[in-house]
Amino acid sequence: MARNKFPERTVEKILDCAYHLFVEKGYDKTTIQDIVMRLGMSKGAIYHHFKAKEEILEALSNRSFSHRHPKASEMDPTLNGLERIKALFKNEFTDPQKAEIDKMRCAIFHIPQAAADILYQNVHENAPEMARMIQAANADGSAHVEDPQICAELMFTLINLWASPFLNNNGKDVFMRRTRTTAQILAHMGLDLFDDEMFQLIEQYYLKIEAAL
């Protein structure tokens, strides 16, 4: 059998195909066989890159995240540190593909391991980068956070676990109360991140995903 010289292209084709099928049919109703048939690949070619449908969804989420988050050198140089963090968060709540992928991910959030994986990723992967952004905001005076690493870890834990409508949904009003409490905690720590526009975007985001909860 000839070796695939461009495995990254194959992965991209699988992800693109899976995304469109998940949108068309729904994540739960899409099977690996559906992806195989749409792509015209063998099932073995799919399983060479992804052991399960959940891994494809996670890869889609990671790819979407990387596309939404430009490198620091690519961001508007006129923004101060706090404004850069705000810009990233506002993009999170307005990106249409993120909302679609989040609706797909509702199907796996009932699995206890999913919450553990989210916590690990937030603390060990996402928080260090956010801590560096908070340190930059401290340096230019737009934030005053004593412990950027702990602040970043707490931020992601509150937003992606405690206030998450996927893991802990009690309706929009409770979701927004938790969000506002999160904002107050972060502001008390020296990171005044949430403003009226941010709250409006967050509420609109909830309405986009509400049907899938």
DAJO-V341292 format. One record per residue. N is the residue number from 1. RES is the residue in one small letter. SS is DSSP state (A for helix, B for strand, O for the rest). PSI is psi as a letter, one per 40 degrees, with the letter a starting at -180 (* if undefined). Layout:
N/RES/SS/PSI + N/RES/SS/PSI
This chain:
1/m/O/h + 2/a/O/h + 3/r/O/h + 4/n/O/h + 5/k/O/e + 6/f/O/g + 7/p/A/d + 8/e/A/d + 9/r/A/d + 10/t/A/d + 11/v/A/d + 12/e/A/d + 13/k/A/d + 14/i/A/d + 15/l/A/d + 16/d/A/d + 17/c/A/d + 18/a/A/d + 19/y/A/d + 20/h/A/d + 21/l/A/d + 22/f/A/d + 23/v/A/d + 24/e/A/d + 25/k/A/e + 26/g/O/i + 27/y/O/d + 28/d/O/d + 29/k/O/e + 30/t/O/h + 31/t/O/i + 32/i/A/d + 33/q/A/d + 34/d/A/d + 35/i/A/d + 36/v/A/d + 37/m/A/d + 38/r/A/d + 39/l/A/d + 40/g/O/f + 41/m/O/i + 42/s/O/i + 43/k/A/d + 44/g/A/d + 45/a/A/d + 46/i/A/d + 47/y/A/e + 48/h/A/d + 49/h/A/d + 50/f/O/h + 51/k/O/d + 52/a/O/i + 53/k/A/d + 54/e/A/d + 55/e/A/d + 56/i/A/d + 57/l/A/d + 58/e/A/d + 59/a/A/d + 60/l/A/d + 61/s/A/d + 62/n/A/d + 63/r/A/d + 64/s/A/d + 65/f/A/d + 66/s/A/d + 67/h/A/d + 68/r/A/e + 69/h/O/g + 70/p/O/i + 71/k/O/i + 72/a/A/d + 73/s/A/e + 74/e/A/e + 75/m/O/i + 76/d/O/h + 77/p/O/e + 78/t/O/e + 79/l/O/i + 80/n/O/i + 81/g/A/d + 82/l/A/d + 83/e/A/d + 84/r/A/d + 85/i/A/d + 86/k/A/d + 87/a/A/d + 88/l/A/d + 89/f/A/d + 90/k/A/d + 91/n/A/d + 92/e/A/d + 93/f/A/e + 94/t/A/e + 95/d/O/h + 96/p/A/d + 97/q/A/d + 98/k/A/d + 99/a/A/d + 100/e/A/d + 101/i/A/d + 102/d/A/d + 103/k/A/d + 104/m/A/d + 105/r/A/e + 106/c/A/d + 107/a/A/d + 108/i/A/e + 109/f/O/e + 110/h/O/e + 111/i/O/h + 112/p/A/d + 113/q/A/d + 114/a/A/d + 115/a/A/d + 116/a/A/d + 117/d/A/d + 118/i/A/d + 119/l/A/d + 120/y/A/d + 121/q/A/d + 122/n/A/d + 123/v/A/d + 124/h/A/e + 125/e/A/d + 126/n/A/d + 127/a/A/d + 128/p/A/d + 129/e/A/d + 130/m/A/d + 131/a/A/d + 132/r/A/d + 133/m/A/d + 134/i/A/d + 135/q/A/d + 136/a/A/d + 137/a/A/d + 138/n/A/d + 139/a/A/d + 140/d/A/e + 141/g/O/e + 142/s/O/e + 143/a/O/i + 144/h/O/g + 145/v/O/h + 146/e/O/d + 147/d/O/g + 148/p/A/d + 149/q/A/d + 150/i/A/d + 151/c/A/d + 152/a/A/d + 153/e/A/d + 154/l/A/d + 155/m/A/d + 156/f/A/d + 157/t/A/d + 158/l/A/d + 159/i/A/d + 160/n/A/e + 161/l/A/c + 162/w/A/d + 163/a/O/e + 164/s/O/h + 165/p/O/e + 166/f/O/d + 167/l/O/d + 168/n/O/f + 169/n/O/h + 170/n/O/f + 171/g/O/i + 172/k/A/d + 173/d/A/d + 174/v/A/d + 175/f/A/d + 176/m/A/d + 177/r/A/d + 178/r/A/d + 179/t/A/d + 180/r/A/d + 181/t/A/d + 182/t/A/d + 183/a/A/d + 184/q/A/d + 185/i/A/d + 186/l/A/d + 187/a/A/d + 188/h/A/d + 189/m/O/e + 190/g/O/e + 191/l/O/g + 192/d/O/g + 193/l/O/d + 194/f/O/h + 195/d/O/a + 196/d/A/d + 197/e/A/d + 198/m/A/d + 199/f/A/d + 200/q/A/d + 201/l/A/d + 202/i/A/d + 203/e/A/d + 204/q/A/d + 205/y/A/d + 206/y/A/d + 207/l/A/d + 208/k/A/d + 209/i/A/e + 210/e/A/d + 211/a/A/d + 212/a/A/e + 213/l/O/*
